[in-house]
Amino acid sequence: MERAQTVERAMRLLAAFNVDEPEMTVAEIARRLDLPRTIVVRLVDTLASTGYLERSARDGRYRIGLAAFKLGSLYAATNPLHAYISSELADLASETGYTAYFGVLDSAEVVIISHHEGRLPIRFVWTAGDRLPAATTALGKAMLSHLNAQQLDAAIGNDRIRGLTEHSLSTRAELDRQLSEIRERGWALARDESAIGITAVGSAVLNAHGAPLGGLSLSFLDYPHDAARLEDVGTIVHKASVRATERVAFYEHYGHRAVATSSERGSRFSRT
């Protein structure tokens, strides 16, 4: 039991680092985890000696190490659908010029797994590993729309929703209204909600049981877009998510044979 508790604490320690706080002292980690300093010292010493943490020679603060990066990279590298999703992102970016993303839902947050930058000269890019409140992103709202009420309660709750800008929705009632609209049209919209000046549209990729496996999105600068253009972009993303959902179902049934070759995809992805 003691060994299992140590492992659990080590995992919690690694998960405490994020984009907003990429470096922490032992004291800061102890406060974050509500653990005695002596225990945290032993944990960080072990994690640093194995490469999962690095210690800054300048100020002694700790940050995520190369071993953790390598382990995290395996999530995408060993996922049999990763090559397919990467190619889908490239197609989306090529067709629209916008930056395309694939992300997954982790409770109330979206985690960016991969992206493909668009060709437009000015763009705003989230990178792999970035975490954002799900209710502030098109990716997140698209995936949340496929949860039932009980699952939404567990993920979001009924308290005030954490936003990133003054345009982010702030209540569960607002979110529920938007999720109902998303279910109707098949794609989500987030305008100035995760970053001022950025608009995004997203649609969920589902598993064989209809649960959100991940999501695809396109983001672009919020220069004037008429409703028809947003509808066009939303439809493009939704069609891509439907293709990915079909690929997931095929893979779950047939295994590795479901991962399409580039030549196979070329014939399927000609768009009219």
C-alpha positions in Angstrom: 0.0 0.0 0.0 2.8 2.4 0.9 4.5 1.8 -2.5 1.2 2.4 -4.3 0.7 5.6 -2.4 4.2 6.8 -3.4 3.5 6.1 -7.0 0.2 8.0 -6.8 1.9 11.0 -5.2 4.6 11.0 -7.9 1.9 11.0 -10.6 0.1 13.9 -8.8 3.3 15.8 -8.6 4.0 15.5 -12.3 0.4 16.5 -13.1 0.8 19.6 -11.0 3.0 21.3 -13.6 1.2 23.1 -16.4 1.6 25.9 -19.0 0.8 28.6 -16.4 3.2 27.2 -13.9 5.9 25.3 -15.8 8.4 25.6 -12.9 8.0 25.3 -9.1 10.1 25.1 -6.0 9.8 22.3 -3.5 7.8 24.6 -1.2 5.3 25.5 -4.0 4.9 21.8 -4.9 4.3 20.9 -1.3 1.6 23.6 -1.0 0.0 22.5 -4.3 -0.2 18.9 -3.3 -0.8 19.6 0.4 2.0 17.2 1.4 4.8 17.6 3.9 8.0 19.1 2.5 10.1 16.1 3.5 7.9 13.8 1.4 8.1 16.2 -1.6 11.9 16.4 -1.3 12.1 12.6 -1.6 9.7 12.6 -4.6 11.5 15.3 -6.5 14.9 13.8 -5.9 13.7 10.5 -7.3 12.0 12.0 -10.3 14.9 14.2 -11.0 17.4 11.3 -10.8 15.3 9.4 -13.4 14.9 12.3 -15.8 11.2 13.0 -15.2 12.0 16.3 -13.6 14.8 18.8 -14.2 16.2 21.2 -11.7 17.2 24.7 -12.8 20.8 25.5 -11.9 19.9 29.2 -11.8 17.2 29.2 -9.1 16.7 25.6 -8.1 13.1 25.4 -9.4 11.9 22.2 -10.9 10.3 21.6 -14.3 9.2 18.6 -16.4 12.1 16.6 -17.7 13.0 14.9 -20.9 11.9 11.5 -19.7 8.4 12.7 -19.1 8.3 14.3 -22.6 9.4 11.1 -24.2 6.8 9.1 -22.3 4.1 11.6 -23.2 5.1 11.5 -26.8 4.3 7.8 -26.9 0.6 8.6 -26.6 0.5 10.0 -30.1 3.4 8.0 -31.6 1.9 4.6 -30.7 -1.8 5.4 -31.3 -2.7 3.6 -34.5 -5.0 6.4 -35.5 -2.4 9.1 -35.1 -1.2 9.0 -38.7 -4.7 9.2 -39.9 -5.6 12.1 -37.7 -2.4 13.9 -38.6 -3.2 13.6 -42.3 -6.8 14.8 -41.6 -5.4 17.9 -39.8 -3.1 18.6 -42.8 -6.1 18.3 -45.2 -8.1 20.7 -43.1 -5.3 23.3 -42.8 -4.6 23.0 -46.6 -8.3 23.4 -47.6 -9.0 26.4 -45.4 -5.6 28.0 -44.6 -6.5 27.9 -40.9 -4.7 26.1 -38.1 -6.2 22.6 -37.4 -6.2 20.9 -34.0 -6.9 17.5 -32.5 -7.6 17.4 -28.8 -9.1 15.2 -26.1 -11.4 15.8 -23.1 -10.0 15.4 -19.6 -12.7 16.2 -17.2 -13.4 20.0 -17.5 -10.3 20.6 -19.7 -9.3 20.1 -23.3 -5.8 18.8 -23.9 -4.2 19.6 -27.2 -2.7 16.5 -28.7 -1.5 17.7 -32.1 -2.0 20.5 -34.6 -1.2 21.5 -38.1 -0.5 25.2 -38.8 -2.4 27.0 -41.5 -0.8 28.9 -44.3 -2.1 32.4 -43.3 0.8 34.7 -42.3 -0.8 35.8 -39.0 -2.0 33.1 -36.7 -2.4 32.1 -33.0 -1.3 28.5 -32.1 -1.8 26.3 -29.1 0.7 23.5 -28.9 0.7 19.9 -27.9 0.1 19.5 -24.1 -1.7 22.8 -23.7 -4.7 22.6 -21.4 -7.7 24.9 -21.7 -11.1 25.0 -20.0 -13.3 22.9 -22.2 -16.2 25.3 -22.1 -14.1 28.1 -23.6 -13.1 26.1 -26.7 -14.9 24.9 -29.8 -13.1 21.5 -29.3 -14.3 21.2 -25.8 -17.9 22.3 -26.4 -18.1 19.9 -29.3 -17.0 17.0 -27.1 -19.1 18.1 -24.1 -22.2 18.1 -26.4 -21.9 14.3 -26.5 -22.0 13.8 -22.8 -25.2 13.0 -20.9 -26.4 15.2 -18.0 -24.7 13.0 -15.4 -21.4 13.0 -17.2 -21.6 16.8 -17.6 -22.3 17.2 -13.9 -19.2 15.2 -13.2 -17.0 17.1 -15.7 -18.3 20.6 -15.3 -20.6 20.8 -12.3 -23.1 23.5 -11.7 -20.9 26.1 -10.3 -19.6 29.2 -12.1 -17.5 28.1 -15.2 -13.9 29.2 -15.3 -13.4 31.4 -18.4 -10.3 32.9 -20.1 -11.7 36.1 -21.4 -14.7 38.4 -20.8 -16.4 36.7 -23.7 -16.2 33.2 -22.2 -19.5 31.7 -21.0 -19.7 31.6 -17.3 -22.7 29.6 -16.2 -23.9 26.0 -16.7 -27.2 27.3 -18.1 -25.4 29.2 -20.8 -23.3 26.1 -21.6 -26.4 23.9 -21.8 -28.1 26.2 -24.3 -25.0 26.2 -26.5 -24.6 22.4 -26.2 -28.2 22.0 -27.4 -27.4 24.1 -30.5 -24.2 22.2 -31.1 -26.1 18.9 -31.1 -28.5 20.3 -33.7 -25.9 21.5 -36.2 -23.0 19.1 -35.5 -20.3 21.7 -34.8 -19.3 24.2 -32.1 -18.3 27.8 -32.3 -16.1 29.7 -29.9 -15.4 33.4 -30.6 -13.0 35.4 -28.4 -13.6 32.8 -25.7 -10.1 31.2 -25.3 -8.2 34.2 -26.7 -9.3 37.6 -27.8 -9.4 38.0 -31.6 -9.5 34.2 -32.2 -12.5 32.3 -33.6 -12.7 28.5 -33.7 -15.1 25.9 -34.9 -14.9 22.2 -33.8 -16.6 18.9 -34.0 -16.3 15.7 -32.0 -14.8 12.4 -33.1 -16.8 9.6 -31.5 -16.1 5.9 -30.6 -18.4 3.1 -31.6 -20.6 3.8 -28.6 -21.1 7.5 -29.4 -18.8 8.8 -26.7 -16.3 11.5 -27.6 -12.9 10.1 -28.3 -11.5 13.5 -29.3 -12.3 16.5 -31.4 -11.1 18.3 -34.5 -11.1 22.1 -34.8 -10.0 25.0 -37.0 -9.0 28.3 -35.5 -8.4 31.7 -37.2 -8.2 35.4 -36.6 -11.5 36.9 -35.9 -11.7 39.2 -38.9 -15.2 39.7 -40.2 -16.8 36.4 -41.2 -20.4 36.3 -42.4 -22.7 33.6 -41.2 -22.5 31.7 -44.4 -18.7 31.5 -44.2 -18.8 30.2 -40.6 -21.4 27.7 -41.7 -19.1 26.5 -44.5 -16.1 26.1 -42.2 -18.2 24.4 -39.6 -19.5 21.9 -42.2 -15.9 21.2 -43.3 -14.9 20.4 -39.8 -18.0 18.3 -39.1 -17.5 16.2 -42.3 -13.9 15.6 -41.2 -15.0 14.5 -37.8 -17.6 12.1 -39.3 -14.9 10.6 -41.5 -12.6 10.2 -38.4 -15.5 8.6 -36.5 -16.1 6.1 -39.3 -12.4 5.3 -39.3 -12.4 4.8 -35.5 -15.4 2.4 -35.8 -13.7 0.5 -38.7 -10.4 0.3 -36.7 -12.2 -0.9 -33.6 -13.8 -3.7 -35.6 -10.9 -4.7 -37.9 -7.8 -3.5 -36.0 -4.7 -2.1 -37.8 -6.2 -2.7 -41.2 -8.5 0.3 -40.6 -5.6 2.7 -40.8 -5.8 3.9 -44.4 -2.9 4.2 -46.7 -2.2 7.5 -48.3 -3.5 6.3 -51.7 -6.7 5.1 -50.2 -7.2 8.4 -48.4 -6.5 10.3 -51.6 -9.5 8.8 -53.3 -11.8 9.3 -50.4 -10.9 12.9 -49.6 -11.6 14.5 -52.9 -14.1 17.2 -52.0 -16.8 18.7 -54.2 
